[in-house]
Amino acid sequence: MVVHVALAAAVLAAAALPFPDWGKYVAIGLGIVAIAAGLAGFRRGKTGPSRLWAAGGAALGAICLLLGAAKVVLTLAALGHLREVLR
């Protein structure tokens, strides 16, 4: 069950990334959920495929978390540059 949560959160995080306004924040939040659920599913997984799917969910969640954080950093950098230009 935890594996399904990890995969669902990771896929939703990846789907939220392209949205310009709220996508980066949703991707960060769901990425954290996917990492936590994926690691829990990896530790509790008894069979090979279950552990592999959990690790995949955690990996996709980590990628979405990093991409969402990069979008936030780029937004803040652009706003800082714009503030300097307008002075």
Buried (B, 14 or more C-beta within 10 A) or exposed (E): EBBEBBBBBBBBBBBBBEEEEEBBBBBBBBBBBBBBBBBBBBEEBEEEEBBEBBBBBBBBBBBBBEBBBEBEEEEEEEEEEEEEEEE
